[in-house]
Amino acid sequence: MKYDTEVIHGHHSNKEANRAVVPPVYLSTTYAQPGLGEYQPYMYIRGGNPTRAALEALVAGLEGAQYAFAFSSGMAAITAVFNLLSAGDRVLLNNNVYGGTFRYVSHIFKHHSLAYQLVDTFNDLDFESLSPDVKAIFIETPSNPLLQVTDIRKAAEQAHKQGIKVIVDNTFMTSYFQKPLGLGADIVVYSATKYYAGHSDILAGLVVVNDEALAEQFHFFQKTLGNVLSPQDSYMLQRSIKTLALRMERHEKNAQAVHAYLTAHPGVATIFYPTVHDEERRIQEAQSTGNGAVLSLILAEDRDPARFIAALRLFDLAVSLGSVESLVCHPATMTHESFPLELQKKVGIAENLIRLSIGIEDSGDLIADLEQALAAAKI
């Protein structure tokens, strides 16, 4: 099936006894077993739930993968991924990785004798010179918030030669635009709170793999850590996914219009988007079918960022992204406040950096809102 069909019909086979078009929500926390030693597929909610299983099968199918696992948040999913590491291991990450991921590695890793290292770009990294304690690389592409693009296939090929696992946070792209497993990644992780859910009303995370041994470990983490997605949220996420293809098309169409407008506006000094730099555009076109709907910008010196944000009418000031409504965010104080000021300056998270998550409203209305806000921001 094509992706647009898969999001609608991939959730179940319609072979249940009552042939329900909408899969049922199983709220039960425990399941009766027929007798001692006669274990059934479902026993206790941490180990498995039919509604969550239907969601996981749907997500795996959309990714072209064998296994998917639903967690209670994106950070819960990332926590599960990092639980694969052993004491003494080191992980490399984008230097402008999501602030929540950085907060985890910079605060939690030390308690488990783990190490992390930020790299400017994986595209130019000399993998052969890495120390033997590097066991994984964690890639956001495009990165948050500077939209830097990493060549997943190239990084995976070089990493695997050194026995290094490749983890890709694919939140910005979703499986609609990009499928990292097919490019060589070992593990794909999502904050499904964003585009998969798409309506600012579900907190969820996803992990997708093809390797059976990895799948067994993630199932173990679900049972042991207990950070699984609830049945109700699993159902709601399935319902949201039915419109994922439509939403992603509209998100990107609007983002392209906004990008074109801002690129030509004298009030914008710098814009960050996967198509800005020729090399990154080439990589993005080779590994993705779209560019997503998040972009960041630095205003010109004659525009005040605070006044710009305050003047916006359709863009809500909020920390999230990927929902139907457009949002504006100030990364330095809202999503990347866990980065020390010195690190913020080093990686380019400037005080006047603004991130926009473009929703599915009328693009003309969004541009008009940006236009009046840019005018109001002029000093």
PALO-802295 format. One record per residue (C-alpha): z, y, x. Coordinates in steps of 0.2 Angstrom, whole numbers, padded with zeros to 4 digits. Layout:
N
{rec {Z,Y,X}}
...
END
This chain:
379
{rec {0000,0000,0000}}
{rec {-0003,0018,0005}}
{rec {0013,0028,0009}}
{rec {0011,0038,-0008}}
{rec {0011,0022,-0017}}
{rec {0025,0014,-0006}}
{rec {0038,0027,-0010}}
{rec {0036,0023,-0029}}
{rec {0034,0004,-0029}}
{rec {0042,-0001,-0012}}
{rec {0060,-0001,-0019}}
{rec {0059,-0018,-0027}}
{rec {0048,-0032,-0033}}
{rec {0051,-0030,-0051}}
{rec {0056,-0048,-0052}}
{rec {0073,-0046,-0059}}
{rec {0078,-0055,-0075}}
{rec {0076,-0039,-0085}}
{rec {0061,-0032,-0076}}
{rec {0069,-0015,-0074}}
{rec {0057,-0002,-0068}}
{rec {0072,0008,-0061}}
{rec {0083,-0003,-0050}}
{rec {0100,-0005,-0056}}
{rec {0116,0002,-0048}}
{rec {0128,-0011,-0043}}
{rec {0145,-0003,-0042}}
{rec {0155,-0019,-0039}}
{rec {0165,-0019,-0023}}
{rec {0167,-0038,-0022}}
{rec {0157,-0053,-0029}}
{rec {0163,-0070,-0035}}
{rec {0158,-0085,-0024}}
{rec {0154,-0102,-0033}}
{rec {0166,-0111,-0022}}
{rec {0174,-0113,-0004}}
{rec {0161,-0112,0009}}
{rec {0148,-0108,-0004}}
{rec {0144,-0090,0003}}
{rec {0132,-0079,-0007}}
{rec {0121,-0065,-0001}}
{rec {0134,-0052,-0007}}
{rec {0153,-0054,-0005}}
{rec {0161,-0037,-0001}}
{rec {0153,-0020,-0002}}
{rec {0154,-0016,0017}}
{rec {0144,-0031,0021}}
{rec {0131,-0029,0008}}
{rec {0127,-0021,-0009}}
{rec {0111,-0024,-0019}}
{rec {0108,-0006,-0022}}
{rec {0110,-0002,-0004}}
{rec {0099,-0016,0001}}
{rec {0085,-0010,-0011}}
{rec {0086,0007,-0002}}
{rec {0086,-0001,0015}}
{rec {0071,-0012,0011}}
{rec {0062,0003,0005}}
{rec {0065,0014,0020}}
{rec {0060,-0001,0032}}
{rec {0044,-0003,0022}}
{rec {0040,0016,0024}}
{rec {0043,0015,0042}}
{rec {0033,-0001,0045}}
{rec {0049,-0009,0051}}
{rec {0058,-0025,0049}}
{rec {0076,-0018,0046}}
{rec {0084,-0002,0040}}
{rec {0103,0002,0038}}
{rec {0110,0015,0027}}
{rec {0125,0025,0032}}
{rec {0137,0038,0024}}
{rec {0129,0052,0034}}
{rec {0117,0056,0048}}
{rec {0132,0057,0060}}
{rec {0138,0041,0054}}
{rec {0121,0033,0059}}
{rec {0122,0042,0076}}
{rec {0139,0035,0079}}
{rec {0133,0017,0075}}
{rec {0119,0020,0087}}
{rec {0131,0026,0101}}
{rec {0142,0011,0098}}
{rec {0129,0000,0106}}
{rec {0134,0008,0123}}
{rec {0147,0000,0135}}
{rec {0159,0009,0146}}
{rec {0150,0016,0161}}
{rec {0134,0019,0152}}
{rec {0125,0036,0152}}
{rec {0113,0043,0139}}
{rec {0100,0057,0142}}
{rec {0097,0069,0128}}
{rec {0086,0085,0124}}
{rec {0095,0100,0131}}
{rec {0093,0108,0113}}
{rec {0098,0093,0103}}
{rec {0107,0095,0086}}
{rec {0124,0103,0088}}
{rec {0133,0089,0079}}
{rec {0125,0076,0091}}
{rec {0130,0087,0106}}
{rec {0148,0089,0099}}
{rec {0149,0070,0098}}
{rec {0143,0066,0116}}
{rec {0153,0081,0123}}
{rec {0169,0076,0115}}
{rec {0170,0058,0110}}
{rec {0160,0050,0125}}
{rec {0174,0053,0137}}
{rec {0186,0043,0127}}
{rec {0175,0028,0129}}
{rec {0171,0030,0147}}
{rec {0153,0035,0143}}
{rec {0143,0049,0151}}
{rec {0129,0060,0145}}
{rec {0116,0072,0153}}
{rec {0105,0085,0145}}
{rec {0087,0086,0151}}
{rec {0075,0100,0150}}
{rec {0060,0089,0144}}
{rec {0057,0071,0144}}
{rec {0038,0074,0147}}
{rec {0041,0078,0165}}
{rec {0056,0067,0169}}
{rec {0055,0056,0184}}
{rec {0062,0040,0176}}
{rec {0061,0030,0193}}
{rec {0073,0042,0200}}
{rec {0086,0040,0187}}
{rec {0103,0032,0191}}
{rec {0106,0014,0186}}
{rec {0119,0019,0173}}
{rec {0106,0027,0162}}
{rec {0105,0015,0148}}
{rec {0097,0025,0134}}
{rec {0088,0041,0130}}
{rec {0090,0051,0114}}
{rec {0075,0061,0109}}
{rec {0073,0074,0095}}
{rec {0055,0078,0093}}
{rec {0052,0091,0087}}
{rec {0069,0096,0094}}
{rec {0082,0106,0084}}
{rec {0081,0121,0085}}
{rec {0067,0125,0098}}
{rec {0054,0113,0091}}
{rec {0050,0106,0108}}
{rec {0039,0091,0107}}
{rec {0041,0075,0117}}
{rec {0028,0062,0120}}
{rec {0037,0047,0113}}
{rec {0024,0034,0119}}
{rec {0024,0040,0137}}
{rec {0043,0042,0137}}
{rec {0045,0024,0130}}
{rec {0033,0016,0142}}
{rec {0042,0024,0157}}
{rec {0060,0021,0150}}
{rec {0056,0003,0146}}
{rec {0051,0000,0164}}
{rec {0068,0005,0169}}
{rec {0077,-0006,0156}}
{rec {0082,0010,0146}}
{rec {0082,0010,0127}}
{rec {0073,0023,0117}}
{rec {0082,0032,0102}}
{rec {0072,0044,0092}}
{rec {0080,0056,0079}}
{rec {0065,0058,0067}}
{rec {0074,0069,0054}}
{rec {0062,0083,0055}}
{rec {0046,0072,0053}}
{rec {0052,0058,0042}}
{rec {0041,0042,0042}}
{rec {0028,0052,0032}}
{rec {0023,0061,0047}}
{rec {0029,0051,0062}}
{rec {0033,0033,0065}}
{rec {0042,0032,0082}}
{rec {0044,0013,0082}}
{rec {0025,0011,0082}}
{rec {0025,0023,0097}}
{rec {0037,0012,0107}}
{rec {0054,0018,0102}}
{rec {0068,0005,0100}}
{rec {0079,0014,0087}}
{rec {0075,0027,0074}}
{rec {0089,0037,0067}}
{rec {0089,0050,0052}}
{rec {0100,0062,0044}}
{rec {0093,0057,0027}}
{rec {0103,0072,0020}}
{rec {0088,0082,0024}}
{rec {0070,0078,0019}}
{rec {0073,0060,0013}}
{rec {0086,0067,0000}}
{rec {0078,0083,-0001}}
{rec {0089,0092,-0014}}
{rec {0105,0097,-0005}}
{rec {0115,0084,-0015}}
{rec {0116,0068,-0005}}
{rec {0125,0065,0012}}
{rec {0116,0050,0020}}
{rec {0110,0043,0037}}
{rec {0098,0029,0041}}
{rec {0095,0018,0056}}
{rec {0078,0008,0058}}
{rec {0074,-0005,0070}}
{rec {0062,-0020,0073}}
{rec {0073,-0030,0085}}
{rec {0083,-0044,0077}}
{rec {0097,-0043,0089}}
{rec {0099,-0024,0086}}
{rec {0098,-0027,0067}}
{rec {0113,-0040,0069}}
{rec {0123,-0027,0078}}
{rec {0120,-0013,0065}}
{rec {0125,-0025,0051}}
{rec {0140,-0029,0061}}
{rec {0144,-0010,0063}}
{rec {0142,-0008,0044}}
{rec {0154,-0021,0040}}
{rec {0167,-0016,0054}}
{rec {0166,0003,0054}}
{rec {0164,0004,0036}}
{rec {0153,0020,0036}}
{rec {0141,0013,0023}}
{rec {0132,0023,0010}}
{rec {0139,0021,-0007}}
{rec {0129,0012,-0021}}
{rec {0127,0028,-0031}}
{rec {0121,0038,-0017}}
{rec {0109,0024,-0012}}
{rec {0102,0025,-0029}}
{rec {0100,0043,-0029}}
{rec {0092,0042,-0012}}
{rec {0079,0030,-0018}}
{rec {0075,0042,-0033}}
{rec {0073,0056,-0021}}
{rec {0061,0046,-0010}}
{rec {0049,0044,-0024}}
{rec {0044,0062,-0022}}
{rec {0045,0062,-0003}}
{rec {0026,0062,0000}}
{rec {0023,0076,-0012}}
{rec {0037,0086,-0005}}
{rec {0032,0084,0013}}
{rec {0015,0090,0009}}
{rec {0021,0105,0001}}
{rec {0034,0109,0014}}
{rec {0021,0108,0028}}
{rec {0008,0118,0018}}
{rec {0021,0132,0015}}
{rec {0027,0131,0033}}
{rec {0009,0133,0040}}
{rec {0006,0149,0029}}
{rec {0023,0156,0035}}
{rec {0019,0152,0053}}
{rec {0002,0161,0052}}
{rec {0010,0176,0044}}
{rec {0025,0177,0056}}
{rec {0013,0175,0071}}
{rec {0003,0190,0067}}
{rec {0018,0201,0062}}
{rec {0024,0214,0075}}
{rec {0042,0212,0070}}
{rec {0042,0194,0078}}
{rec {0043,0192,0097}}
{rec {0043,0173,0099}}
{rec {0040,0159,0087}}
{rec {0044,0141,0089}}
{rec {0034,0127,0081}}
{rec {0025,0111,0087}}
{rec {0008,0120,0087}}
{rec {0013,0135,0098}}
{rec {0009,0127,0115}}
{rec {-0007,0119,0119}}
{rec {0001,0103,0128}}
{rec {0014,0101,0114}}
{rec {0001,0103,0101}}
{rec {-0010,0089,0109}}
{rec {0005,0078,0110}}
{rec {0010,0082,0092}}
{rec {-0008,0078,0085}}
{rec {-0008,0062,0095}}
{rec {0008,0055,0088}}
{rec {0011,0063,0071}}
{rec {0000,0067,0056}}
{rec {0009,0084,0053}}
{rec {0020,0097,0060}}
{rec {0035,0098,0048}}
{rec {0042,0113,0040}}
{rec {0055,0120,0052}}
{rec {0052,0134,0063}}
{rec {0062,0146,0073}}
{rec {0059,0164,0079}}
{rec {0066,0178,0089}}
{rec {0063,0195,0082}}
{rec {0056,0210,0091}}
{rec {0068,0222,0099}}
{rec {0066,0235,0085}}
{rec {0072,0222,0072}}
{rec {0090,0218,0069}}
{rec {0094,0200,0065}}
{rec {0109,0203,0055}}
{rec {0100,0215,0044}}
{rec {0085,0203,0042}}
{rec {0096,0189,0036}}
{rec {0105,0200,0024}}
{rec {0089,0207,0017}}
{rec {0082,0189,0012}}
{rec {0082,0185,-0006}}
{rec {0074,0168,-0007}}
{rec {0081,0161,0009}}
{rec {0099,0156,0008}}
{rec {0110,0157,0023}}
{rec {0115,0139,0026}}
{rec {0117,0126,0040}}
{rec {0106,0112,0033}}
{rec {0087,0110,0031}}
{rec {0074,0099,0023}}
{rec {0078,0103,0005}}
{rec {0067,0110,-0009}}
{rec {0074,0127,-0007}}
{rec {0071,0138,0009}}
{rec {0085,0141,0021}}
{rec {0089,0153,0035}}
{rec {0101,0148,0049}}
{rec {0108,0157,0064}}
{rec {0109,0142,0077}}
{rec {0121,0150,0089}}
{rec {0135,0152,0077}}
{rec {0131,0139,0063}}
{rec {0123,0123,0070}}
{rec {0125,0125,0089}}
{rec {0142,0133,0090}}
{rec {0148,0117,0099}}
{rec {0137,0122,0114}}
{rec {0147,0133,0126}}
{rec {0139,0151,0127}}
{rec {0133,0147,0145}}
{rec {0124,0132,0139}}
{rec {0117,0141,0124}}
{rec {0109,0154,0136}}
{rec {0103,0141,0148}}
{rec {0093,0131,0135}}
{rec {0087,0146,0125}}
{rec {0098,0147,0110}}
{rec {0099,0165,0110}}
{rec {0110,0177,0099}}
{rec {0094,0183,0090}}
{rec {0087,0166,0087}}
{rec {0084,0162,0069}}
{rec {0079,0145,0061}}
{rec {0069,0144,0045}}
{rec {0068,0128,0034}}
{rec {0053,0131,0023}}
{rec {0055,0125,0005}}
{rec {0043,0121,-0008}}
{rec {0043,0137,-0017}}
{rec {0027,0147,-0019}}
{rec {0021,0152,-0002}}
{rec {0016,0169,-0007}}
{rec {0034,0173,-0013}}
{rec {0041,0167,0003}}
{rec {0030,0178,0013}}
{rec {0034,0193,0002}}
{rec {0052,0190,0005}}
{rec {0050,0188,0024}}
{rec {0040,0204,0024}}
{rec {0052,0215,0015}}
{rec {0066,0208,0026}}
{rec {0057,0212,0042}}
{rec {0054,0229,0035}}
{rec {0073,0231,0031}}
{rec {0077,0225,0048}}
{rec {0068,0238,0058}}
{rec {0080,0249,0068}}
END
